[in-house]
Amino acid sequence: MTTKSEIEQLFRSNYEIMLTLAIRLLHDAETARDIVHDVFESVLSENLSTVTPAYLFTAVRFACLKQLRNLSLRERFNNLYA
């Protein structure tokens, strides 16, 4: 099980890189920050045996893709009703 101190170390060493990845995918800094924080919040709330930087980057990437997919759906609906 990963301890809080290990997760804190992962946060300190990988936050900037994860944020940069999210900003490049989303082109929205505020949403990118929210996604990165949500990933760390989910890591803290779940009892995962090991958390690696690769796991964190993958989680951020998938969360960004999910956000883009939902955004595209909303945009499609707005265009239909406009």
Order of alpha helices (4+ residues) and beta strands (2+ residues): alpha-alpha-alpha
